Amino acid sequence: MKKGISSLIATVLIIGFVVVLAVAIITWGSSFFKSLKEQSESMAFESMSCASDVSISLKSACLIGNELIFLVENSGSKDFEGLLVRFYGGSGGDSVSIDEGLASFGIKKFSSSFDIEKVGELEKVEVFPMISFEGKTVFCSNNYDKIESIGECNLACENADPDFCEGLDFIFGEGYREMCCEEFKLCC
């Protein structure tokens, strides 16, 4: 007489093992796909917010050595939490994060230094806004402005009527009056 597991019992054990394995895979898979779906939704909403609520304009830029002085306008409905500035040159590139904010519909002068060893002669600058989205700071990679012709800052200026100069920051936003001296050669 042979001793062993009957074919009926072996079939039941195999079916039971397959059912347990299928339940484990379905449980793991559903939680994996749920987290993947939530991440995709969050990224989609971030992208939509960057596309619809953010508008950045790099008005002007000039150099003093390895320091870039530039004027940024935020004409979107979201405040900027900061900026990411990318410098490109003949030797490579460099990125600098600026943690100064810019209110919606505001204009402000910023300055940032770059590593001249990495960049070489500056050829192009890109400025990306960073916004707050669901409690975290988000970098808007598809909404940016760039400038390619960057000259030396002209610090010489001419005298302008003080009455004209008084309202520049009020009308155009903080930093506009100061930028006028460099950009338009006005000394207020």
ZADRENVEX-260287 format. One record per residue: residue number from 0; residue in three letters; x, y, z of N, C-alpha, C, O in turn. Coordinates in nm, 4 decimals. Layout:
! ZADRENVEX-260287
    k    r        nX        nY        nZ       caX       caY       caZ        cX        cY        cZ        oX        oY        oZ
  NUM  Ala         X         Y         Z         X         Y         Z         X         Y         Z         X         Y         Z
...
//
This chain:
! ZADRENVEX-260287
    k    r        nX        nY        nZ       caX       caY       caZ        cX        cY        cZ        oX        oY        oZ
    0  Met    0.0818   -0.1171    0.0000    0.0000    0.0000    0.0000    0.0871    0.1247    0.0000    0.1837    0.1349    0.0756
    1  Lys    0.0508    0.2200   -0.0869    0.1273    0.3434   -0.0971    0.0719    0.4452    0.0009   -0.0486    0.4550    0.0236
    2  Lys    0.1660    0.5213    0.0586    0.1253    0.6294    0.1488    0.1578    0.7618    0.0807    0.2623    0.7739    0.0167
    3  Gly    0.0712    0.8601    0.0931    0.0919    0.9915    0.0333   -0.0382    1.0693    0.0323   -0.1390    1.0254    0.0876
    4  Ile   -0.0346    1.1853   -0.0312   -0.1508    1.2727   -0.0388   -0.2299    1.2325   -0.1620   -0.1751    1.2124   -0.2704
    5  Ser   -0.3581    1.2216   -0.1422   -0.4420    1.1849   -0.2561   -0.4476    1.3012   -0.3548   -0.4226    1.4159   -0.3180
    6  Ser   -0.4794    1.2718   -0.4759   -0.4832    1.3753   -0.5791   -0.5917    1.4795   -0.5490   -0.5759    1.5955   -0.5871
    7  Leu   -0.6986    1.4428   -0.4836   -0.8048    1.5371   -0.4483   -0.7538    1.6366   -0.3457   -0.7769    1.7568   -0.3592
    8  Ile   -0.6857    1.5888   -0.2447   -0.6322    1.6777   -0.1405   -0.5248    1.7683   -0.2004   -0.5197    1.8868   -0.1674
    9  Ala   -0.4393    1.7157   -0.2872   -0.3352    1.7958   -0.3504   -0.3967    1.9070   -0.4343   -0.3460    2.0192   -0.4334
   10  Thr   -0.5038    1.8790   -0.5061   -0.5717    1.9795   -0.5880   -0.6310    2.0888   -0.5002   -0.6207    2.2069   -0.5333
   11  Val   -0.6935    2.0508   -0.3879   -0.7515    2.1486   -0.2948   -0.6417    2.2371   -0.2367   -0.6605    2.3582   -0.2253
   12  Leu   -0.5277    2.1793   -0.2000   -0.4159    2.2578   -0.1453   -0.3614    2.3569   -0.2485   -0.3334    2.4719   -0.2145
   13  Ile   -0.3465    2.3145   -0.3712   -0.2961    2.4031   -0.4767   -0.3938    2.5177   -0.5006   -0.3523    2.6329   -0.5131
   14  Ile   -0.5229    2.4871   -0.5069   -0.6237    2.5921   -0.5274   -0.6222    2.6901   -0.4103   -0.6305    2.8111   -0.4315
   15  Gly   -0.6120    2.6407   -0.2888   -0.6052    2.7272   -0.1692   -0.4825    2.8177   -0.1739   -0.4913    2.9365   -0.1428
   16  Phe   -0.3680    2.7615   -0.2128   -0.2448    2.8399   -0.2229   -0.2592    2.9496   -0.3286   -0.2164    3.0628   -0.3063
   17  Val   -0.3183    2.9173   -0.4420   -0.3377    3.0151   -0.5496   -0.4312    3.1268   -0.5045   -0.4069    3.2435   -0.5355
   18  Val   -0.5386    3.0928   -0.4312   -0.6331    3.1935   -0.3823   -0.5639    3.2872   -0.2833   -0.5812    3.4088   -0.2918
   19  Val   -0.4866    3.2333   -0.1904   -0.4154    3.3171   -0.0921   -0.3154    3.4085   -0.1627   -0.3038    3.5265   -0.1295
   20  Leu   -0.2433    3.3531   -0.2603   -0.1473    3.4322   -0.3364   -0.2174    3.5423   -0.4150   -0.1680    3.6549   -0.4193
   21  Ala   -0.3308    3.5128   -0.4771   -0.4065    3.6118   -0.5539   -0.4563    3.7246   -0.4637   -0.4503    3.8414   -0.5023
   22  Val   -0.5052    3.6915   -0.3442   -0.5534    3.7935   -0.2497   -0.4377    3.8840   -0.2075   -0.4540    4.0058   -0.1993
   23  Ala   -0.3211    3.8251   -0.1806   -0.2046    3.9049   -0.1404   -0.1617    4.0000   -0.2520   -0.1308    4.1163   -0.2260
   24  Ile   -0.1599    3.9516   -0.3748   -0.1196    4.0360   -0.4879   -0.2211    4.1463   -0.5123   -0.1825    4.2602   -0.5385
   25  Ile   -0.3492    4.1155   -0.5042   -0.4536    4.2165   -0.5254   -0.4469    4.3236   -0.4171   -0.4609    4.4422   -0.4471
   26  Thr   -0.4255    4.2839   -0.2915   -0.4152    4.3803   -0.1816   -0.2958    4.4729   -0.2022   -0.3086    4.5948   -0.1912
   27  Trp   -0.1805    4.4151   -0.2320   -0.0600    4.4957   -0.2552   -0.0792    4.5847   -0.3780   -0.0463    4.7032   -0.3739
   28  Gly   -0.1313    4.5298   -0.4853   -0.1499    4.6042   -0.6096   -0.2461    4.7198   -0.5940   -0.2221    4.8274   -0.6487
   29  Ser   -0.3551    4.7001   -0.5203   -0.4531    4.8086   -0.5053   -0.3946    4.9237   -0.4241   -0.4191    5.0398   -0.4569
   30  Ser   -0.3181    4.8949   -0.3193   -0.2573    5.0036   -0.2418   -0.1491    5.0735   -0.3247   -0.1340    5.1954   -0.3163
   31  Phe   -0.0743    4.9974   -0.4043    0.0287    5.0560   -0.4903   -0.0341    5.1479   -0.5935    0.0118    5.2605   -0.6127
   32  Phe   -0.1394    5.1006   -0.6604   -0.2035    5.1816   -0.7628   -0.2778    5.3004   -0.7030   -0.2892    5.4044   -0.7678
   33  Lys   -0.3285    5.2869   -0.5810   -0.3955    5.3988   -0.5145   -0.2953    5.5104   -0.4868   -0.3242    5.6273   -0.5125
   34  Ser   -0.1760    5.4749   -0.4337   -0.0754    5.5785   -0.4067   -0.0235    5.6387   -0.5370    0.0034    5.7587   -0.5429
   35  Leu   -0.0094    5.5585   -0.6395    0.0341    5.6078   -0.7699   -0.0702    5.7046   -0.8276   -0.0342    5.8068   -0.8861
   36  Lys   -0.1962    5.6731   -0.8116   -0.3048    5.7597   -0.8594   -0.3048    5.8925   -0.7842   -0.3211    5.9982   -0.8450
   37  Glu   -0.2865    5.8876   -0.6517   -0.2838    6.0102   -0.5716   -0.1658    6.0987   -0.6109   -0.1802    6.2206   -0.6202
   38  Gln   -0.0499    6.0385   -0.6339    0.0671    6.1156   -0.6775    0.0421    6.1792   -0.8137    0.0767    6.2954   -0.8354
   39  Ser   -0.0173    6.1044   -0.9046   -0.0459    6.1569   -1.0380   -0.1454    6.2722   -1.0323   -0.1291    6.3725   -1.1018
   40  Glu   -0.2487    6.2577   -0.9493   -0.3470    6.3648   -0.9340   -0.2817    6.4901   -0.8775   -0.3065    6.6003   -0.9264
   41  Ser   -0.1976    6.4742   -0.7743   -0.1304    6.5878   -0.7131   -0.0401    6.6584   -0.8137   -0.0381    6.7812   -0.8206
   42  Met    0.0344    6.5807   -0.8912    0.1225    6.6402   -0.9919    0.0416    6.7110   -1.1001    0.0830    6.8159   -1.1495
   43  Ala   -0.0725    6.6553   -1.1369   -0.1575    6.7181   -1.2386   -0.2130    6.8513   -1.1875   -0.2149    6.9501   -1.2609
   44  Phe   -0.2586    6.8539   -1.0606   -0.3100    6.9783   -1.0038   -0.1995    7.0832   -0.9889   -0.2236    7.2019   -1.0110
   45  Glu   -0.0777    7.0396   -0.9514    0.0364    7.1316   -0.9451    0.0626    7.1923   -1.0822    0.0802    7.3134   -1.0949
   46  Ser    0.0651    7.1088   -1.1832    0.0899    7.1575   -1.3202   -0.0189    7.2531   -1.3658    0.0098    7.3547   -1.4291
   47  Met   -0.1446    7.2207   -1.3337   -0.2558    7.3095   -1.3711   -0.2449    7.4432   -1.2998   -0.2695    7.5481   -1.3594
   48  Ser   -0.2080    7.4396   -1.1717   -0.1934    7.5638   -1.0954   -0.0796    7.6478   -1.1520   -0.0920    7.7697   -1.1640
   49  Cys    0.0310    7.5831   -1.1867    0.1440    7.6562   -1.2465    0.1054    7.7152   -1.3814    0.1484    7.8255   -1.4154
   50  Ala    0.0257    7.6437   -1.4574   -0.0120    7.6914   -1.5909   -0.1181    7.8005   -1.5864   -0.1135    7.8946   -1.6658
   51  Ser   -0.2136    7.7891   -1.4946   -0.3254    7.8839   -1.4965   -0.3105    8.0004   -1.3987   -0.3609    8.1093   -1.4264
   52  Asp   -0.2428    7.9811   -1.2854   -0.2365    8.0841   -1.1818   -0.1052    8.1609   -1.1790   -0.0929    8.2587   -1.1052
   53  Val   -0.0067    8.1186   -1.2578    0.1265    8.1778   -1.2507    0.1620    8.2412   -1.3840    0.1447    8.1811   -1.4901
   54  Ser    0.2120    8.3642   -1.3766    0.2625    8.4331   -1.4949    0.3839    8.5145   -1.4527    0.3728    8.6068   -1.3719
   55  Ile    0.4992    8.4800   -1.5074    0.6240    8.5469   -1.4700    0.6813    8.6169   -1.5922    0.6746    8.5660   -1.7040
   56  Ser    0.7381    8.7355   -1.5682    0.8009    8.8105   -1.6761    0.9315    8.8692   -1.6251    0.9340    8.9427   -1.5264
   57  Leu    1.0384    8.8359   -1.6929    1.1707    8.8895   -1.6619    1.1846    9.0186   -1.7416    1.2076    9.0156   -1.8625
   58  Lys    1.1705    9.1320   -1.6732    1.1645    9.2616   -1.7412    1.2998    9.3083   -1.7925    1.3099    9.3561   -1.9055
   59  Ser    1.4035    9.2951   -1.7112    1.5366    9.3384   -1.7525    1.6393    9.2702   -1.6639    1.6074    9.2205   -1.5559
   60  Ala    1.7627    9.2686   -1.7111    1.8718    9.2089   -1.6344    2.0030    9.2710   -1.6786    2.0222    9.3034   -1.7958
   61  Cys    2.0930    9.2870   -1.5822    2.2269    9.3354   -1.6138    2.3248    9.2756   -1.5134    2.2848    9.2238   -1.4092
   62  Leu    2.4529    9.2835   -1.5460    2.5581    9.2207   -1.4660    2.6506    9.3233   -1.4030    2.6833    9.4256   -1.4631
   63  Ile    2.6917    9.2934   -1.2811    2.8034    9.3618   -1.2161    2.8952    9.2492   -1.1709    2.8720    9.1880   -1.0666
   64  Gly    2.9992    9.2216   -1.2486    3.0883    9.1087   -1.2206    3.0135    8.9780   -1.2400    2.9665    8.9479   -1.3497
   65  Asn    3.0024    8.8985   -1.1300    2.9271    8.7729   -1.1377    2.7919    8.7838   -1.0666    2.7316    8.6824   -1.0313
   66  Glu    2.7454    8.9054   -1.0461    2.6149    8.9269   -0.9829    2.5154    8.9767   -1.0872    2.5389    9.0762   -1.1556
   67  Leu    2.4047    8.9057   -1.0975    2.2977    8.9429   -1.1893    2.1947    9.0244   -1.1126    2.1474    8.9824   -1.0070
   68  Ile    2.1607    9.1390   -1.1650    2.0548    9.2229   -1.1080    1.9418    9.2203   -1.2098    1.9612    9.2541   -1.3266
   69  Phe    1.8224    9.1795   -1.1639    1.7121    9.1617   -1.2590    1.5797    9.2021   -1.1967    1.5625    9.1988   -1.0749
   70  Leu    1.4874    9.2400   -1.2826    1.3550    9.2850   -1.2430    1.2529    9.1814   -1.2882    1.2465    9.1468   -1.4062
   71  Val    1.1722    9.1316   -1.1924    1.0734    9.0272   -1.2202    0.9338    9.0810   -1.1917    0.9106    9.1473   -1.0906
   72  Glu    0.8413    9.0513   -1.2827    0.7012    9.0882   -1.2631    0.6176    8.9616   -1.2479    0.6295    8.8679   -1.3268
   73  Asn    0.5327    8.9605   -1.1450    0.4387    8.8510   -1.1224    0.3006    8.9023   -1.1615    0.2375    8.9747   -1.0845
   74  Ser    0.2537    8.8659   -1.2789    0.1212    8.9117   -1.3229    0.0167    8.8016   -1.3112   -0.0894    8.8099   -1.3730
   75  Gly    0.0462    8.6983   -1.2320   -0.0486    8.5908   -1.2075   -0.1219    8.6095   -1.0763   -0.0961    8.7051   -1.0031
   76  Ser   -0.2129    8.5190   -1.0467   -0.2939    8.5305   -0.9253   -0.2320    8.4623   -0.8031   -0.2875    8.4722   -0.6937
   77  Lys   -0.1192    8.3937   -0.8187   -0.0518    8.3262   -0.7070    0.0727    8.4039   -0.6667    0.1469    8.4520   -0.7523
   78  Asp    0.0956    8.4162   -0.5356    0.2190    8.4762   -0.4857    0.3349    8.3808   -0.5099    0.3179    8.2591   -0.5020
   79  Phe    0.4534    8.4354   -0.5397    0.5733    8.3534   -0.5519    0.6358    8.3390   -0.4133    0.6499    8.4371   -0.3404
   80  Glu    0.6726    8.2174   -0.3779    0.7434    8.1926   -0.2522    0.8927    8.2173   -0.2691    0.9637    8.2440   -0.1721
   81  Gly    0.9385    8.2082   -0.3909    1.0790    8.2285   -0.4227    1.1005    8.2094   -0.5709    1.0055    8.1948   -0.6478
   82  Leu    1.2273    8.2098   -0.6104    1.2630    8.1931   -0.7509    1.3783    8.0942   -0.7628    1.4607    8.0820   -0.6723
   83  Leu    1.3829    8.0251   -0.8735    1.4975    7.9427   -0.9090    1.5580    8.0070   -1.0326    1.4897    8.0258   -1.1333
   84  Val    1.6870    8.0410   -1.0249    1.7547    8.1086   -1.1344    1.8600    8.0138   -1.1903    1.9440    7.9619   -1.1168
   85  Arg    1.8540    7.9920   -1.3222    1.9530    7.9073   -1.3898    2.0381    7.9948   -1.4801    1.9874    8.0713   -1.5621
   86  Phe    2.1687    7.9812   -1.4628    2.2659    8.0563   -1.5414    2.3318    7.9619   -1.6416    2.3725    7.8518   -1.6046
   87  Tyr    2.3428    8.0033   -1.7674    2.4061    7.9227   -1.8708    2.5171    8.0039   -1.9364    2.5007    8.1225   -1.9651
   88  Gly    2.6292    7.9386   -1.9591    2.7413    8.0056   -2.0237    2.8236    7.9081   -2.1042    2.7865    7.7919   -2.1207
   89  Gly    2.9362    7.9565   -2.1544    3.0230    7.8758   -2.2379    3.0839    7.7568   -2.1666    3.1145    7.6564   -2.2310
   90  Ser    3.1025    7.7649   -2.0350    3.1650    7.6555   -1.9592    3.0652    7.5597   -1.8961    3.1047    7.4534   -1.8483
   91  Gly    2.9370    7.5946   -1.8946    2.8371    7.5072   -1.8316    2.7249    7.5886   -1.7713    2.6835    7.6900   -1.8273
   92  Gly    2.6756    7.5440   -1.6567    2.5622    7.6096   -1.5939    2.5690    7.6079   -1.4429    2.6512    7.5381   -1.3835
   93  Asp    2.4819    7.6852   -1.3818    2.4725    7.6944   -1.2362    2.3281    7.7297   -1.2023    2.2615    7.7997   -1.2786
   94  Ser    2.2800    7.6817   -1.0888    2.1445    7.7133   -1.0416    2.1517    7.7732   -0.9029    2.2302    7.7291   -0.8189
   95  Val    2.0696    7.8737   -0.8793    2.0638    7.9396   -0.7495    1.9174    7.9559   -0.7109    1.8347    7.9964   -0.7926
   96  Ser    1.8867    7.9242   -0.5866    1.7510    7.9413   -0.5339    1.7452    8.0706   -0.4531    1.8328    8.0972   -0.3708
   97  Ile    1.6413    8.1507   -0.4772    1.6206    8.2756   -0.4033    1.4946    8.2583   -0.3196    1.3881    8.2272   -0.3730
   98  Asp    1.5063    8.2782   -0.1891    1.3941    8.2559   -0.0984    1.3116    8.3813   -0.0711    1.2333    8.3835    0.0239
   99  Glu    1.3273    8.4841   -0.1512    1.2457    8.6047   -0.1366    1.1186    8.5882   -0.2174    1.1223    8.5408   -0.3309
  100  Gly    1.0065    8.6270   -0.1598    0.8790    8.6147   -0.2286    0.8470    8.7353   -0.3148    0.9150    8.8378   -0.3092
  101  Leu    0.7428    8.7214   -0.3942    0.6916    8.8299   -0.4778    0.5403    8.8151   -0.4836    0.4877    8.7136   -0.5293
  102  Ala    0.4710    8.9192   -0.4362    0.3251    8.9152   -0.4301    0.2638    8.9142   -0.5698    0.3241    8.9593   -0.6672
  103  Ser    0.1436    8.8619   -0.5756    0.0680    8.8595   -0.7000    0.0532    9.0015   -0.7533    0.0271    9.0945   -0.6770
  104  Phe    0.0697    9.0181   -0.8836    0.0616    9.1467   -0.9530    0.1654    9.2466   -0.9020    0.1422    9.3675   -0.9038
  105  Gly    0.2793    9.1955   -0.8567    0.3867    9.2808   -0.8088    0.5064    9.2774   -0.9023    0.5157    9.1931   -0.9915
  106  Ile    0.5970    9.3704   -0.8800    0.7219    9.3766   -0.9555    0.8316    9.4065   -0.8544    0.8140    9.4890   -0.7648
  107  Lys    0.9451    9.3389   -0.8695    1.0500    9.3519   -0.7680    1.1873    9.3272   -0.8291    1.2036    9.2474   -0.9214
  108  Lys    1.2842    9.3976   -0.7751    1.4230    9.3806   -0.8177    1.4876    9.2726   -0.7312    1.4725    9.2722   -0.6090
  109  Phe    1.5592    9.1819   -0.7957    1.6322    9.0752   -0.7281    1.7772    9.0808   -0.7719    1.8105    9.1418   -0.8735
  110  Ser    1.8626    9.0168   -0.6946    2.0017    9.0007   -0.7370    2.0483    8.8626   -0.6935    2.0052    8.8097   -0.5910
  111  Ser    2.1365    8.8062   -0.7730    2.1870    8.6727   -0.7434    2.3258    8.6570   -0.8043    2.3505    8.6979   -0.9177
  112  Ser    2.4145    8.5982   -0.7280    2.5496    8.5704   -0.7780    2.5546    8.4278   -0.8305    2.4802    8.3409   -0.7851
  113  Phe    2.6429    8.4050   -0.9266    2.6609    8.2712   -0.9809    2.8091    8.2368   -0.9791    2.8946    8.3248   -0.9694
  114  Asp    2.8379    8.1090   -0.9885    2.9757    8.0603   -0.9872    3.0351    8.0783   -1.1264    3.0009    8.0053   -1.2194
  115  Ile    3.1236    8.1752   -1.1397    3.1819    8.2073   -1.2697    3.2706    8.0949   -1.3221    3.2918    8.0828   -1.4428
  116  Glu    3.3226    8.0123   -1.2304    3.4042    7.8969   -1.2707    3.3186    7.7939   -1.3453    3.3633    7.7346   -1.4435
  117  Lys    3.1962    7.7734   -1.2982    3.1057    7.6766   -1.3617    3.0455    7.7292   -1.4915    3.0280    7.6545   -1.5877
  118  Val    3.0140    7.8589   -1.4932    2.9372    7.9169   -1.6032    3.0267    7.9738   -1.7136    2.9979    7.9571   -1.8322
  119  Gly    3.1334    8.0399   -1.6748    3.2146    8.1116   -1.7736    3.1456    8.2411   -1.8103    3.0861    8.3055   -1.7239
  120  Glu    3.1520    8.2809   -1.9360    3.0852    8.4026   -1.9801    2.9349    8.3755   -1.9906    2.8915    8.2839   -2.0605
  121  Leu    2.8573    8.4566   -1.9200    2.7126    8.4361   -1.9129    2.6472    8.4622   -2.0473    2.6679    8.5669   -2.1086
  122  Glu    2.5663    8.3636   -2.0937    2.4978    8.3746   -2.2219    2.3465    8.3826   -2.2078    2.2798    8.4500   -2.2863
  123  Lys    2.2920    8.3133   -2.1071    2.1460    8.3064   -2.0932    2.1092    8.2849   -1.9474    2.1816    8.2182   -1.8734
  124  Val    1.9954    8.3420   -1.9060    1.9425    8.3249   -1.7704    1.7956    8.2855   -1.7812    1.7201    8.3451   -1.8581
  125  Glu    1.7555    8.1850   -1.7040    1.6149    8.1451   -1.6931    1.5708    8.1638   -1.5486    1.6443    8.1307   -1.4556
  126  Val    1.4504    8.2169   -1.5305    1.3957    8.2397   -1.3967    1.2641    8.1635   -1.3849    1.1717    8.1841   -1.4636
  127  Phe    1.2571    8.0748   -1.2848    1.1398    7.9908   -1.2603    1.0748    8.0328   -1.1280    1.1455    8.0534   -1.0293
  128  Pro    0.9421    8.0458   -1.1240    0.8755    8.0778   -0.9974    0.8573    7.9534   -0.9100    0.8459    7.8417   -0.9606
  129  Met    0.8549    7.9744   -0.7797    0.8213    7.8694   -0.6836    0.6975    7.9179   -0.6083    0.6947    8.0296   -0.5567
  130  Ile    0.5954    7.8324   -0.6027    0.4687    7.8689   -0.5389    0.4370    7.7699   -0.4280    0.4949    7.6615   -0.4208
  131  Ser    0.3446    7.8088   -0.3424    0.2973    7.7201   -0.2364    0.1750    7.6450   -0.2890    0.0803    7.7053   -0.3394
  132  Phe    0.1791    7.5115   -0.2761    0.0674    7.4290   -0.3216    0.0453    7.3189   -0.2193    0.1330    7.2354   -0.1967
  133  Glu   -0.0721    7.3191   -0.1575   -0.1095    7.2208   -0.0556   -0.0032    7.2083    0.0535    0.0320    7.0980    0.0952
  134  Gly    0.0473    7.3231    0.0990    0.1403    7.3246    0.2114    0.2856    7.2978    0.1779    0.3692    7.2930    0.2681
  135  Lys    0.3179    7.2803    0.0508    0.4579    7.2592    0.0146    0.4957    7.3550   -0.0979    0.4100    7.4022   -0.1725
  136  Thr    0.6246    7.3826   -0.1087    0.6731    7.4722   -0.2122    0.6968    7.3927   -0.3400    0.7665    7.2912   -0.3397
  137  Val    0.6378    7.4404   -0.4487    0.6425    7.3718   -0.5773    0.7175    7.4590   -0.6773    0.6964    7.5801   -0.6839
  138  Phe    0.8036    7.3973   -0.7535    0.8830    7.4634   -0.8571    0.8084    7.4471   -0.9897    0.7854    7.3349   -1.0349
  139  Cys    0.7710    7.5582   -1.0514    0.6965    7.5552   -1.1782    0.7947    7.5425   -1.2947    0.8444    7.6426   -1.3464
  140  Ser    0.8217    7.4201   -1.3347    0.9251    7.3960   -1.4352    0.8825    7.4327   -1.5767    0.9683    7.4556   -1.6620
  141  Asn    0.7531    7.4390   -1.6038    0.7067    7.4701   -1.7395    0.6643    7.6148   -1.7567    0.6218    7.6540   -1.8654
  142  Asn    0.6749    7.6946   -1.6520    0.6330    7.8340   -1.6584    0.7507    7.9198   -1.6126    0.7725    7.9378   -1.4928
  143  Tyr    0.8247    7.9714   -1.7070    0.9431    8.0500   -1.6742    0.9635    8.1566   -1.7800    0.8952    8.1586   -1.8824
  144  Asp    1.0585    8.2450   -1.7539    1.0965    8.3434   -1.8538    1.2488    8.3422   -1.8632    1.3179    8.3044   -1.7686
  145  Lys    1.2992    8.3836   -1.9772    1.4443    8.3829   -1.9975    1.4871    8.5114   -2.0658    1.4074    8.5820   -2.1276
  146  Ile    1.6148    8.5387   -2.0523    1.6738    8.6528   -2.1198    1.8110    8.6093   -2.1705    1.8868    8.5428   -2.0998
  147  Glu    1.8411    8.6477   -2.2931    1.9660    8.6015   -2.3529    2.0662    8.7132   -2.3770    2.1861    8.6864   -2.3845
  148  Ser    2.0222    8.8347   -2.3890    2.1160    8.9459   -2.4090    2.1325    9.0189   -2.2753    2.0462    9.0963   -2.2339
  149  Ile    2.2447    8.9924   -2.2094    2.2685    9.0479   -2.0771    2.3956    9.1307   -2.0822    2.5046    9.0780   -2.1047
  150  Gly    2.3811    9.2593   -2.0614    2.4963    9.3491   -2.0640    2.5381    9.3892   -1.9236    2.4769    9.3503   -1.8242
  151  Glu    2.6414    9.4662   -1.9191    2.6887    9.5204   -1.7916    2.5912    9.6273   -1.7439    2.5319    9.6985   -1.8249
  152  Cys    2.5747    9.6384   -1.6125    2.4875    9.7412   -1.5562    2.5497    9.8778   -1.5781    2.6692    9.8968   -1.5551
  153  Asn    2.4704    9.9711   -1.6216    2.5144   10.1083   -1.6407    2.4767   10.1850   -1.5152    2.3591   10.2131   -1.4919
  154  Leu    2.5756   10.2186   -1.4349    2.5480   10.2846   -1.3080    2.5401   10.4364   -1.3221    2.5032   10.5053   -1.2270
  155  Ala    2.5742   10.4890   -1.4389    2.5614   10.6330   -1.4600    2.4143   10.6658   -1.4806    2.3419   10.5892   -1.5443
  156  Cys    2.3700   10.7781   -1.4276    2.2301   10.8159   -1.4469    2.2164   10.9669   -1.4573    2.3064   11.0427   -1.4213
  157  Glu    2.1020   11.0073   -1.5074    2.0720   11.1489   -1.5239    1.9677   11.1870   -1.4198    1.8958   11.1013   -1.3684
  158  Asn    1.9599   11.3144   -1.3893    1.8615   11.3597   -1.2911    1.7234   11.3645   -1.3538    1.7076   11.4054   -1.4688
  159  Ala    1.6242   11.3224   -1.2777    1.4850   11.3263   -1.3230    1.4045   11.4088   -1.2243    1.4480   11.4323   -1.1116
  160  Asp    1.2906   11.4512   -1.2660    1.2021   11.5291   -1.1808    1.1597   11.4454   -1.0610    1.1060   11.3362   -1.0795
  161  Pro    1.1822   11.4933   -0.9376    1.1462   11.4141   -0.8187    0.9979   11.3791   -0.8123    0.9622   11.2736   -0.7599
  162  Asp    0.9097   11.4663   -0.8653    0.7667   11.4350   -0.8648    0.7374   11.3122   -0.9505    0.6483   11.2335   -0.9184
  163  Phe    0.8119   11.2961   -1.0588    0.7951   11.1803   -1.1458    0.8374   11.0522   -1.0729    0.7726   10.9480   -1.0833
  164  Cys    0.9472   11.0633   -0.9996    1.0050   10.9438   -0.9372    0.9259   10.8939   -0.8166    0.9262   10.7741   -0.7885
  165  Glu    0.8593   10.9824   -0.7460    0.7895   10.9446   -0.6228    0.6863   10.8344   -0.6438    0.6695   10.7490   -0.5567
  166  Gly    0.6171   10.8344   -0.7572    0.5082   10.7397   -0.7771    0.5458   10.6091   -0.8455    0.4596   10.5233   -0.8642
  167  Leu    0.6723   10.5913   -0.8835    0.7087   10.4716   -0.9598    0.6852   10.3420   -0.8823    0.6255   10.2481   -0.9351
  168  Asp    0.7321   10.3364   -0.7564    0.7119   10.2144   -0.6770    0.5637   10.1931   -0.6469    0.5168   10.0793   -0.6440
  169  Phe    0.4904   10.3011   -0.6248    0.3488   10.2888   -0.5938    0.2713   10.2340   -0.7131    0.1848   10.1479   -0.6967
  170  Ile    0.3012   10.2824   -0.8310    0.2270   10.2415   -0.9503    0.2729   10.1051   -1.0014    0.1903   10.0191   -1.0318
  171  Phe    0.4045   10.0853   -1.0109    0.4569    9.9649   -1.0755    0.5051    9.8578   -0.9788    0.5362    9.7467   -1.0217
  172  Gly    0.5122    9.8876   -0.8510    0.5543    9.7872   -0.7539    0.6919    9.8153   -0.6974    0.7711    9.8905   -0.7542
  173  Glu    0.7175    9.7530   -0.5845    0.8423    9.7721   -0.5114    0.9632    9.7367   -0.5978    0.9652    9.6326   -0.6634
  174  Gly    1.0628    9.8233   -0.5973    1.1856    9.7983   -0.6706    1.1902    9.8638   -0.8076    1.2964    9.8694   -0.8696
  175  Tyr    1.0764    9.9136   -0.8563    1.0743    9.9704   -0.9904    1.1521   10.1010   -0.9963    1.2243   10.1255   -1.0929
  176  Arg    1.1384   10.1851   -0.8942    1.2088   10.3138   -0.8908    1.3596   10.2913   -0.8949    1.4311   10.3581   -0.9695
  177  Glu    1.4070   10.1975   -0.8148    1.5501   10.1693   -0.8101    1.5997   10.1142   -0.9440    1.7097   10.1476   -0.9881
  178  Met    1.5197   10.0309   -1.0077    1.5585    9.9739   -1.1356    1.5604   10.0814   -1.2443    1.6375   10.0719   -1.3398
  179  Cys    1.4761   10.1832   -1.2299    1.4728   10.2911   -1.3291    1.6071   10.3607   -1.3389    1.6483   10.4005   -1.4479
  180  Cys    1.6749   10.3757   -1.2284    1.8048   10.4422   -1.2312    1.9020   10.3628   -1.3175    1.9766   10.4203   -1.3968
  181  Glu    1.9011   10.2298   -1.3018    1.9947   10.1467   -1.3774    1.9481   10.1258   -1.5211    2.0277   10.1344   -1.6145
  182  Glu    1.8201   10.0986   -1.5383    1.7693   10.0611   -1.6708    1.7487   10.1834   -1.7607    1.7863   10.1820   -1.8779
  183  Phe    1.6889   10.2886   -1.7051    1.6526   10.4045   -1.7858    1.7387   10.5266   -1.7578    1.7113   10.6352   -1.8090
  184  Lys    1.8424   10.5095   -1.6770    1.9388   10.6158   -1.6453    1.8711   10.7347   -1.5772    1.9040   10.8498   -1.6062
  185  Leu    1.7781   10.7079   -1.4881    1.7123   10.8130   -1.4123    1.7681   10.8143   -1.2705    1.7788   10.7091   -1.2074
  186  Cys    1.8030   10.9296   -1.2210    1.8439   10.9418   -1.0810    1.7351   11.0175   -1.0080    1.7165   11.1371   -1.0307
  187  Cys    1.6650   10.9512   -0.9231    1.5562   11.0171   -0.8499    1.6054   11.0574   -0.7117    1.5296   11.1145   -0.6333
//
